[in-house]
Amino acid sequence: MDEPFCGWTIYYRPLDFPHHYAVRMWRLVEDSAVPQHYLVAGLYDTLEEARMDIPVGTICVGREEADDPIIVETWL
C-alpha cells in the first residue's frame, strides 16, 4: 500500500468538543489493523457545515448500528 487509506467521520458533540459537530480524518496504514493519525479536521455548528468540508469524491457510508451514538456518519 503506497498511500494510506483515509476516511472522515462526523461526530455530534464529542466529549472533547461538546458544543460542536467535529470532523475527524483517520488513516489506515500498512501493517496496522487500527486507524492511525486521528486528526480533528474541523469544528462546526451544523451538520451541513461539517459535510461541506468532506473531500469531493468521497462516499457517505452512514453509520453502523454498533457505532458510538455520537457518530453521525462516515465518508470513504
mmCIF file as gemmi writes it, N, C-alpha and C atoms, coordinates in Angstrom:
data_model
loop_
_atom_site.group_PDB
_atom_site.id
_atom_site.type_symbol
_atom_site.label_atom_id
_atom_site.label_alt_id
_atom_site.label_comp_id
_atom_site.label_asym_id
_atom_site.label_entity_id
_atom_site.label_seq_id
_atom_site.pdbx_PDB_ins_code
_atom_site.Cartn_x
_atom_site.Cartn_y
_atom_site.Cartn_z
_atom_site.occupancy
_atom_site.B_iso_or_equiv
_atom_site.pdbx_formal_charge
_atom_site.auth_seq_id
_atom_site.auth_asym_id
_atom_site.pdbx_PDB_model_num
ATOM 1 N N . MET Axp A 1 ? 0.856 -1.167 0 1 0 ? 1 A 1
ATOM 2 C CA . MET Axp A 1 ? 0 0 0 1 0 ? 1 A 1
ATOM 3 C C . MET Axp A 1 ? 0.903 1.23 0 1 0 ? 1 A 1
ATOM 4 N N . ASP Axp A 2 ? 0.884 2.015 -1.092 1 0 ? 2 A 1
ATOM 5 C CA . ASP Axp A 2 ? 1.722 3.206 -1.189 1 0 ? 2 A 1
ATOM 6 C C . ASP Axp A 2 ? 1.142 4.374 -0.405 1 0 ? 2 A 1
ATOM 7 N N . GLU Axp A 3 ? -0.114 4.655 -0.6 1 0 ? 3 A 1
ATOM 8 C CA . GLU Axp A 3 ? -0.787 5.755 0.083 1 0 ? 3 A 1
ATOM 9 C C . GLU Axp A 3 ? -1.724 5.173 1.141 1 0 ? 3 A 1
ATOM 10 N N . PRO Axp A 4 ? -1.796 5.798 2.313 1 0 ? 4 A 1
ATOM 11 C CA . PRO Axp A 4 ? -2.733 5.281 3.314 1 0 ? 4 A 1
ATOM 12 C C . PRO Axp A 4 ? -4.177 5.482 2.882 1 0 ? 4 A 1
ATOM 13 N N . PHE Axp A 5 ? -5.038 4.6 3.317 1 0 ? 5 A 1
ATOM 14 C CA . PHE Axp A 5 ? -6.469 4.699 3.062 1 0 ? 5 A 1
ATOM 15 C C . PHE Axp A 5 ? -7.036 5.671 4.087 1 0 ? 5 A 1
ATOM 16 N N . CYS Axp A 6 ? -7.757 6.693 3.631 1 0 ? 6 A 1
ATOM 17 C CA . CYS Axp A 6 ? -8.274 7.726 4.522 1 0 ? 6 A 1
ATOM 18 C C . CYS Axp A 6 ? -9.799 7.717 4.561 1 0 ? 6 A 1
ATOM 19 N N . GLY Axp A 7 ? -10.33 8.125 5.684 1 0 ? 7 A 1
ATOM 20 C CA . GLY Axp A 7 ? -11.762 8.298 5.851 1 0 ? 7 A 1
ATOM 21 C C . GLY Axp A 7 ? -12.017 9.49 6.747 1 0 ? 7 A 1
ATOM 22 N N . TRP Axp A 8 ? -13.245 9.949 6.753 1 0 ? 8 A 1
ATOM 23 C CA . TRP Axp A 8 ? -13.651 11.093 7.571 1 0 ? 8 A 1
ATOM 24 C C . TRP Axp A 8 ? -14.919 10.699 8.303 1 0 ? 8 A 1
ATOM 25 N N . THR Axp A 9 ? -14.947 10.962 9.599 1 0 ? 9 A 1
ATOM 26 C CA . THR Axp A 9 ? -16.119 10.656 10.413 1 0 ? 9 A 1
ATOM 27 C C . THR Axp A 9 ? -16.639 11.94 11.039 1 0 ? 9 A 1
ATOM 28 N N . ILE Axp A 10 ? -17.957 12.118 10.962 1 0 ? 10 A 1
ATOM 29 C CA . ILE Axp A 10 ? -18.593 13.275 11.574 1 0 ? 10 A 1
ATOM 30 C C . ILE Axp A 10 ? -19.192 12.841 12.907 1 0 ? 10 A 1
ATOM 31 N N . TYR Axp A 11 ? -18.854 13.58 13.959 1 0 ? 11 A 1
ATOM 32 C CA . TYR Axp A 11 ? -19.341 13.321 15.314 1 0 ? 11 A 1
ATOM 33 C C . TYR Axp A 11 ? -20.226 14.485 15.757 1 0 ? 11 A 1
ATOM 34 N N . TYR Axp A 12 ? -21.235 14.201 16.557 1 0 ? 12 A 1
ATOM 35 C CA . TYR Axp A 12 ? -22.08 15.247 17.122 1 0 ? 12 A 1
ATOM 36 C C . TYR Axp A 12 ? -21.811 15.347 18.616 1 0 ? 12 A 1
ATOM 37 N N . ARG Axp A 13 ? -21.256 16.46 19.029 1 0 ? 13 A 1
ATOM 38 C CA . ARG Axp A 13 ? -20.973 16.781 20.426 1 0 ? 13 A 1
ATOM 39 C C . ARG Axp A 13 ? -20.092 15.742 21.125 1 0 ? 13 A 1
ATOM 40 N N . PRO Axp A 14 ? -18.902 15.469 20.572 1 0 ? 14 A 1
ATOM 41 C CA . PRO Axp A 14 ? -17.99 14.555 21.269 1 0 ? 14 A 1
ATOM 42 C C . PRO Axp A 14 ? -17.513 15.188 22.578 1 0 ? 14 A 1
ATOM 43 N N . LEU Axp A 15 ? -17.005 14.375 23.472 1 0 ? 15 A 1
ATOM 44 C CA . LEU Axp A 15 ? -16.595 14.869 24.786 1 0 ? 15 A 1
ATOM 45 C C . LEU Axp A 15 ? -15.573 15.997 24.716 1 0 ? 15 A 1
ATOM 46 N N . ASP Axp A 16 ? -14.67 15.941 23.745 1 0 ? 16 A 1
ATOM 47 C CA . ASP Axp A 16 ? -13.644 16.981 23.658 1 0 ? 16 A 1
ATOM 48 C C . ASP Axp A 16 ? -14.153 18.271 23.006 1 0 ? 16 A 1
ATOM 49 N N . PHE Axp A 17 ? -15.287 18.231 22.339 1 0 ? 17 A 1
ATOM 50 C CA . PHE Axp A 17 ? -15.891 19.418 21.719 1 0 ? 17 A 1
ATOM 51 C C . PHE Axp A 17 ? -17.405 19.356 21.909 1 0 ? 17 A 1
ATOM 52 N N . PRO Axp A 18 ? -17.903 19.54 23.137 1 0 ? 18 A 1
ATOM 53 C CA . PRO Axp A 18 ? -19.304 19.273 23.462 1 0 ? 18 A 1
ATOM 54 C C . PRO Axp A 18 ? -20.332 20.238 22.874 1 0 ? 18 A 1
ATOM 55 N N . HIS Axp A 19 ? -19.872 21.268 22.174 1 0 ? 19 A 1
ATOM 56 C CA . HIS Axp A 19 ? -20.818 22.243 21.614 1 0 ? 19 A 1
ATOM 57 C C . HIS Axp A 19 ? -20.813 22.265 20.087 1 0 ? 19 A 1
ATOM 58 N N . HIS Axp A 20 ? -20.182 21.277 19.48 1 0 ? 20 A 1
ATOM 59 C CA . HIS Axp A 20 ? -19.99 21.31 18.027 1 0 ? 20 A 1
ATOM 60 C C . HIS Axp A 20 ? -20.15 19.932 17.394 1 0 ? 20 A 1
ATOM 61 N N . TYR Axp A 21 ? -20.271 19.958 16.083 1 0 ? 21 A 1
ATOM 62 C CA . TYR Axp A 21 ? -20.006 18.782 15.267 1 0 ? 21 A 1
ATOM 63 C C . TYR Axp A 21 ? -18.497 18.79 15.039 1 0 ? 21 A 1
ATOM 64 N N . ALA Axp A 22 ? -17.887 17.642 15.031 1 0 ? 22 A 1
ATOM 65 C CA . ALA Axp A 22 ? -16.453 17.537 14.756 1 0 ? 22 A 1
ATOM 66 C C . ALA Axp A 22 ? -16.25 16.563 13.606 1 0 ? 22 A 1
ATOM 67 N N . VAL Axp A 23 ? -15.354 16.925 12.699 1 0 ? 23 A 1
ATOM 68 C CA . VAL Axp A 23 ? -14.972 16.026 11.609 1 0 ? 23 A 1
ATOM 69 C C . VAL Axp A 23 ? -13.548 15.576 11.891 1 0 ? 23 A 1
ATOM 70 N N . ARG Axp A 24 ? -13.362 14.276 11.928 1 0 ? 24 A 1
ATOM 71 C CA . ARG Axp A 24 ? -12.03 13.725 12.172 1 0 ? 24 A 1
ATOM 72 C C . ARG Axp A 24 ? -11.607 12.884 10.974 1 0 ? 24 A 1
ATOM 73 N N . MET Axp A 25 ? -10.402 13.15 10.52 1 0 ? 25 A 1
ATOM 74 C CA . MET Axp A 25 ? -9.832 12.342 9.45 1 0 ? 25 A 1
ATOM 75 C C . MET Axp A 25 ? -9.007 11.234 10.097 1 0 ? 25 A 1
ATOM 76 N N . TRP Axp A 26 ? -9.096 10.041 9.541 1 0 ? 26 A 1
ATOM 77 C CA . TRP Axp A 26 ? -8.302 8.932 10.021 1 0 ? 26 A 1
ATOM 78 C C . TRP Axp A 26 ? -7.676 8.215 8.836 1 0 ? 26 A 1
ATOM 79 N N . ARG Axp A 27 ? -6.608 7.478 9.12 1 0 ? 27 A 1
ATOM 80 C CA . ARG Axp A 27 ? -5.908 6.738 8.062 1 0 ? 27 A 1
ATOM 81 C C . ARG Axp A 27 ? -5.615 5.318 8.522 1 0 ? 27 A 1
ATOM 82 N N . LEU Axp A 28 ? -5.69 4.413 7.568 1 0 ? 28 A 1
ATOM 83 C CA . LEU Axp A 28 ? -5.202 3.057 7.794 1 0 ? 28 A 1
ATOM 84 C C . LEU Axp A 28 ? -3.85 2.969 7.096 1 0 ? 28 A 1
ATOM 85 N N . VAL Axp A 29 ? -2.87 2.554 7.84 1 0 ? 29 A 1
ATOM 86 C CA . VAL Axp A 29 ? -1.537 2.43 7.257 1 0 ? 29 A 1
ATOM 87 C C . VAL Axp A 29 ? -1.154 0.961 7.17 1 0 ? 29 A 1
ATOM 88 N N . GLU Axp A 30 ? -0.222 0.691 6.299 1 0 ? 30 A 1
ATOM 89 C CA . GLU Axp A 30 ? 0.218 -0.678 6.058 1 0 ? 30 A 1
ATOM 90 C C . GLU Axp A 30 ? 0.635 -1.351 7.367 1 0 ? 30 A 1
ATOM 91 N N . ASP Axp A 31 ? 0.286 -2.612 7.501 1 0 ? 31 A 1
ATOM 92 C CA . ASP Axp A 31 ? 0.642 -3.438 8.658 1 0 ? 31 A 1
ATOM 93 C C . ASP Axp A 31 ? -0.018 -2.989 9.958 1 0 ? 31 A 1
ATOM 94 N N . SER Axp A 32 ? -1.135 -2.267 9.861 1 0 ? 32 A 1
ATOM 95 C CA . SER Axp A 32 ? -1.847 -1.854 11.069 1 0 ? 32 A 1
ATOM 96 C C . SER Axp A 32 ? -3.33 -2.158 10.903 1 0 ? 32 A 1
ATOM 97 N N . ALA Axp A 33 ? -3.935 -2.728 11.923 1 0 ? 33 A 1
ATOM 98 C CA . ALA Axp A 33 ? -5.361 -3.072 11.854 1 0 ? 33 A 1
ATOM 99 C C . ALA Axp A 33 ? -6.24 -1.96 12.397 1 0 ? 33 A 1
ATOM 100 N N . VAL Axp A 34 ? -5.641 -0.934 12.975 1 0 ? 34 A 1
ATOM 101 C CA . VAL Axp A 34 ? -6.422 0.157 13.569 1 0 ? 34 A 1
ATOM 102 C C . VAL Axp A 34 ? -6.068 1.48 12.887 1 0 ? 34 A 1
ATOM 103 N N . PRO Axp A 35 ? -7.027 2.402 12.825 1 0 ? 35 A 1
ATOM 104 C CA . PRO Axp A 35 ? -6.736 3.714 12.223 1 0 ? 35 A 1
ATOM 105 C C . PRO Axp A 35 ? -5.65 4.443 13.001 1 0 ? 35 A 1
ATOM 106 N N . GLN Axp A 36 ? -4.851 5.189 12.276 1 0 ? 36 A 1
ATOM 107 C CA . GLN Axp A 36 ? -3.806 5.996 12.884 1 0 ? 36 A 1
ATOM 108 C C . GLN Axp A 36 ? -3.915 7.431 12.388 1 0 ? 36 A 1
ATOM 109 N N . HIS Axp A 37 ? -3.176 8.309 13.008 1 0 ? 37 A 1
ATOM 110 C CA . HIS Axp A 37 ? -3.158 9.727 12.636 1 0 ? 37 A 1
ATOM 111 C C . HIS Axp A 37 ? -4.566 10.318 12.721 1 0 ? 37 A 1
ATOM 112 N N . TYR Axp A 38 ? -5.181 10.09 13.843 1 0 ? 38 A 1
ATOM 113 C CA . TYR Axp A 38 ? -6.536 10.537 14.097 1 0 ? 38 A 1
ATOM 114 C C . TYR Axp A 38 ? -6.504 12.041 14.332 1 0 ? 38 A 1
ATOM 115 N N . LEU Axp A 39 ? -7.019 12.834 13.417 1 0 ? 39 A 1
ATOM 116 C CA . LEU Axp A 39 ? -6.896 14.281 13.461 1 0 ? 39 A 1
ATOM 117 C C . LEU Axp A 39 ? -8.249 14.962 13.43 1 0 ? 39 A 1
ATOM 118 N N . VAL Axp A 40 ? -8.376 16.068 14.138 1 0 ? 40 A 1
ATOM 119 C CA . VAL Axp A 40 ? -9.584 16.881 14.01 1 0 ? 40 A 1
ATOM 120 C C . VAL Axp A 40 ? -9.435 17.71 12.748 1 0 ? 40 A 1
ATOM 121 N N . ALA Axp A 41 ? -10.367 17.542 11.823 1 0 ? 41 A 1
ATOM 122 C CA . ALA Axp A 41 ? -10.331 18.291 10.571 1 0 ? 41 A 1
ATOM 123 C C . ALA Axp A 41 ? -11.078 19.615 10.699 1 0 ? 41 A 1
ATOM 124 N N . GLY Axp A 42 ? -12.029 19.695 11.643 1 0 ? 42 A 1
ATOM 125 C CA . GLY Axp A 42 ? -12.757 20.937 11.813 1 0 ? 42 A 1
ATOM 126 C C . GLY Axp A 42 ? -13.882 20.803 12.818 1 0 ? 42 A 1
ATOM 127 N N . LEU Axp A 43 ? -14.352 21.973 13.29 1 0 ? 43 A 1
ATOM 128 C CA . LEU Axp A 43 ? -15.483 22.048 14.209 1 0 ? 43 A 1
ATOM 129 C C . LEU Axp A 43 ? -16.567 22.885 13.562 1 0 ? 43 A 1
ATOM 130 N N . TYR Axp A 44 ? -17.836 22.485 13.747 1 0 ? 44 A 1
ATOM 131 C CA . TYR Axp A 44 ? -18.942 23.113 13.016 1 0 ? 44 A 1
ATOM 132 C C . TYR Axp A 44 ? -20.168 23.231 13.911 1 0 ? 44 A 1
ATOM 133 N N . ASP Axp A 45 ? -21.025 24.18 13.573 1 0 ? 45 A 1
ATOM 134 C CA . ASP Axp A 45 ? -22.271 24.375 14.309 1 0 ? 45 A 1
ATOM 135 C C . ASP Axp A 45 ? -23.408 23.517 13.765 1 0 ? 45 A 1
ATOM 136 N N . THR Axp A 46 ? -23.332 23.145 12.483 1 0 ? 46 A 1
ATOM 137 C CA . THR Axp A 46 ? -24.401 22.349 11.878 1 0 ? 46 A 1
ATOM 138 C C . THR Axp A 46 ? -23.81 21.175 11.102 1 0 ? 46 A 1
ATOM 139 N N . LEU Axp A 47 ? -24.64 20.169 10.882 1 0 ? 47 A 1
ATOM 140 C CA . LEU Axp A 47 ? -24.225 19.016 10.092 1 0 ? 47 A 1
ATOM 141 C C . LEU Axp A 47 ? -23.921 19.434 8.657 1 0 ? 47 A 1
ATOM 142 N N . GLU Axp A 48 ? -24.716 20.341 8.119 1 0 ? 48 A 1
ATOM 143 C CA . GLU Axp A 48 ? -24.499 20.805 6.744 1 0 ? 48 A 1
ATOM 144 C C . GLU Axp A 48 ? -23.126 21.461 6.596 1 0 ? 48 A 1
ATOM 145 N N . GLU Axp A 49 ? -22.72 22.262 7.588 1 0 ? 49 A 1
ATOM 146 C CA . GLU Axp A 49 ? -21.388 22.887 7.546 1 0 ? 49 A 1
ATOM 147 C C . GLU Axp A 49 ? -20.296 21.826 7.598 1 0 ? 49 A 1
ATOM 148 N N . ALA Axp A 50 ? -20.481 20.821 8.441 1 0 ? 50 A 1
ATOM 149 C CA . ALA Axp A 50 ? -19.485 19.75 8.554 1 0 ? 50 A 1
ATOM 150 C C . ALA Axp A 50 ? -19.338 19.012 7.232 1 0 ? 50 A 1
ATOM 151 N N . ARG Axp A 51 ? -20.457 18.721 6.584 1 0 ? 51 A 1
ATOM 152 C CA . ARG Axp A 51 ? -20.405 17.998 5.306 1 0 ? 51 A 1
ATOM 153 C C . ARG Axp A 51 ? -19.694 18.787 4.221 1 0 ? 51 A 1
ATOM 154 N N . MET Axp A 52 ? -19.708 20.107 4.308 1 0 ? 52 A 1
ATOM 155 C CA . MET Axp A 52 ? -19.065 20.935 3.274 1 0 ? 52 A 1
ATOM 156 C C . MET Axp A 52 ? -17.55 20.747 3.243 1 0 ? 52 A 1
ATOM 157 N N . ASP Axp A 53 ? -16.95 20.295 4.34 1 0 ? 53 A 1
ATOM 158 C CA . ASP Axp A 53 ? -15.504 20.09 4.366 1 0 ? 53 A 1
ATOM 159 C C . ASP Axp A 53 ? -15.074 18.655 4.091 1 0 ? 53 A 1
ATOM 160 N N . ILE Axp A 54 ? -16.03 17.779 3.823 1 0 ? 54 A 1
ATOM 161 C CA . ILE Axp A 54 ? -15.687 16.412 3.434 1 0 ? 54 A 1
ATOM 162 C C . ILE Axp A 54 ? -15.18 16.467 1.991 1 0 ? 54 A 1
ATOM 163 N N . PRO Axp A 55 ? -14.048 15.833 1.698 1 0 ? 55 A 1
ATOM 164 C CA . PRO Axp A 55 ? -13.477 15.931 0.35 1 0 ? 55 A 1
ATOM 165 C C . PRO Axp A 55 ? -14.435 15.46 -0.752 1 0 ? 55 A 1
ATOM 166 N N . VAL Axp A 56 ? -14.397 16.167 -1.851 1 0 ? 56 A 1
ATOM 167 C CA . VAL Axp A 56 ? -15.164 15.804 -3.046 1 0 ? 56 A 1
ATOM 168 C C . VAL Axp A 56 ? -14.696 14.428 -3.519 1 0 ? 56 A 1
ATOM 169 N N . GLY Axp A 57 ? -15.639 13.61 -3.936 1 0 ? 57 A 1
ATOM 170 C CA . GLY Axp A 57 ? -15.303 12.284 -4.446 1 0 ? 57 A 1
ATOM 171 C C . GLY Axp A 57 ? -15.428 11.181 -3.406 1 0 ? 57 A 1
ATOM 172 N N . THR Axp A 58 ? -15.659 11.563 -2.145 1 0 ? 58 A 1
ATOM 173 C CA . THR Axp A 58 ? -15.87 10.544 -1.127 1 0 ? 58 A 1
ATOM 174 C C . THR Axp A 58 ? -17.345 10.149 -1.113 1 0 ? 58 A 1
ATOM 175 N N . ILE Axp A 59 ? -17.624 9.006 -0.514 1 0 ? 59 A 1
ATOM 176 C CA . ILE Axp A 59 ? -18.984 8.474 -0.483 1 0 ? 59 A 1
ATOM 177 C C . ILE Axp A 59 ? -19.392 8.268 0.969 1 0 ? 59 A 1
ATOM 178 N N . CYS Axp A 60 ? -20.593 8.712 1.309 1 0 ? 60 A 1
ATOM 179 C CA . CYS Axp A 60 ? -21.114 8.526 2.66 1 0 ? 60 A 1
ATOM 180 C C . CYS Axp A 60 ? -21.541 7.076 2.834 1 0 ? 60 A 1
ATOM 181 N N . VAL Axp A 61 ? -20.989 6.428 3.865 1 0 ? 61 A 1
ATOM 182 C CA . VAL Axp A 61 ? -21.359 5.046 4.148 1 0 ? 61 A 1
ATOM 183 C C . VAL Axp A 61 ? -22.243 4.968 5.393 1 0 ? 61 A 1
ATOM 184 N N . GLY Axp A 62 ? -22.675 6.126 5.883 1 0 ? 62 A 1
ATOM 185 C CA . GLY Axp A 62 ? -23.578 6.161 7.026 1 0 ? 62 A 1
ATOM 186 C C . GLY Axp A 62 ? -22.882 5.794 8.315 1 0 ? 62 A 1
ATOM 187 N N . ARG Axp A 63 ? -23.576 4.995 9.107 1 0 ? 63 A 1
ATOM 188 C CA . ARG Axp A 63 ? -23.019 4.546 10.382 1 0 ? 63 A 1
ATOM 189 C C . ARG Axp A 63 ? -23.461 3.114 10.62 1 0 ? 63 A 1
ATOM 190 N N . GLU Axp A 64 ? -22.734 2.429 11.447 1 0 ? 64 A 1
ATOM 191 C CA . GLU Axp A 64 ? -23.075 1.059 11.824 1 0 ? 64 A 1
ATOM 192 C C . GLU Axp A 64 ? -23.924 1.091 13.09 1 0 ? 64 A 1
ATOM 193 N N . GLU Axp A 65 ? -24.795 0.138 13.259 1 0 ? 65 A 1
ATOM 194 C CA . GLU Axp A 65 ? -25.641 0.066 14.446 1 0 ? 65 A 1
ATOM 195 C C . GLU Axp A 65 ? -24.805 0.027 15.723 1 0 ? 65 A 1
ATOM 196 N N . ALA Axp A 66 ? -23.636 -0.594 15.666 1 0 ? 66 A 1
ATOM 197 C CA . ALA Axp A 66 ? -22.777 -0.728 16.845 1 0 ? 66 A 1
ATOM 198 C C . ALA Axp A 66 ? -21.925 0.515 17.115 1 0 ? 66 A 1
ATOM 199 N N . ASP Axp A 67 ? -21.967 1.508 16.226 1 0 ? 67 A 1
ATOM 200 C CA . ASP Axp A 67 ? -21.171 2.723 16.426 1 0 ? 67 A 1
ATOM 201 C C . ASP Axp A 67 ? -21.597 3.469 17.674 1 0 ? 67 A 1
ATOM 202 N N . ASP Axp A 68 ? -20.67 4.201 18.235 1 0 ? 68 A 1
ATOM 203 C CA . ASP Axp A 68 ? -20.977 5.105 19.347 1 0 ? 68 A 1
ATOM 204 C C . ASP Axp A 68 ? -22.084 6.056 18.888 1 0 ? 68 A 1
ATOM 205 N N . PRO Axp A 69 ? -23.044 6.366 19.738 1 0 ? 69 A 1
ATOM 206 C CA . PRO Axp A 69 ? -24.16 7.238 19.334 1 0 ? 69 A 1
ATOM 207 C C . PRO Axp A 69 ? -23.742 8.629 18.849 1 0 ? 69 A 1
ATOM 208 N N . ILE Axp A 70 ? -22.552 9.086 19.206 1 0 ? 70 A 1
ATOM 209 C CA . ILE Axp A 70 ? -22.129 10.42 18.749 1 0 ? 70 A 1
ATOM 210 C C . ILE Axp A 70 ? -21.661 10.415 17.302 1 0 ? 70 A 1
ATOM 211 N N . ILE Axp A 71 ? -21.436 9.239 16.72 1 0 ? 71 A 1
ATOM 212 C CA . ILE Axp A 71 ? -21.04 9.162 15.31 1 0 ? 71 A 1
ATOM 213 C C . ILE Axp A 71 ? -22.279 9.384 14.446 1 0 ? 71 A 1
ATOM 214 N N . VAL Axp A 72 ? -22.196 10.401 13.593 1 0 ? 72 A 1
ATOM 215 C CA . VAL Axp A 72 ? -23.313 10.733 12.693 1 0 ? 72 A 1
ATOM 216 C C . VAL Axp A 72 ? -23.174 9.935 11.41 1 0 ? 72 A 1
ATOM 217 N N . GLU Axp A 73 ? -21.996 10 10.796 1 0 ? 73 A 1
ATOM 218 C CA . GLU Axp A 73 ? -21.761 9.29 9.53 1 0 ? 73 A 1
ATOM 219 C C . GLU Axp A 73 ? -20.275 9.259 9.235 1 0 ? 73 A 1
ATOM 220 N N . THR Axp A 74 ? -19.905 8.325 8.355 1 0 ? 74 A 1
ATOM 221 C CA . THR Axp A 74 ? -18.528 8.194 7.915 1 0 ? 74 A 1
ATOM 222 C C . THR Axp A 74 ? -18.489 8.272 6.405 1 0 ? 74 A 1
ATOM 223 N N . TRP Axp A 75 ? -17.435 8.892 5.886 1 0 ? 75 A 1
ATOM 224 C CA . TRP Axp A 75 ? -17.236 9.068 4.456 1 0 ? 75 A 1
ATOM 225 C C . TRP Axp A 75 ? -15.926 8.414 4.053 1 0 ? 75 A 1
ATOM 226 N N . LEU Axp A 76 ? -15.95 7.67 2.946 1 0 ? 76 A 1
ATOM 227 C CA . LEU Axp A 76 ? -14.756 6.995 2.423 1 0 ? 76 A 1
ATOM 228 C C . LEU Axp A 76 ? -14.491 7.425 0.998 1 0 ? 76 A 1
